[in-house]
Amino acid sequence: TIAASPRPSLLLNDPRPLQSREVQSLKLLSSFPSERIEAEWWKRDEKICQNRDYYFALSSEGQMLWVFKDRLNSQFYLHGYFD
């Protein structure tokens, strides 16, 4: 369940966009997202709308990361680090 899903020990205040080369170097631990955040369709405002699929990923250095893919623009972001 989502409530039991681990959370990163360091959460970034502002998620950092990942460059395509950074995304290619990541190893997603599952092809399915661990969770999804989706704004209500009737409240969609491009400035605040959040439609995200979160994944656990390993960096090329072996660091476990929490990343999400913005479902509106297909951009990946780094949102946190695990110990």
Secondary structure, DSSP 8 states (H G I E B T S, - for coil): -GGGS---SEEEEEEEE--HHHHHH-EES-SS-SEEEE--GGG--TTT--EEEEEEEE-TTS-EEEEEEETTT--EEEEEE--
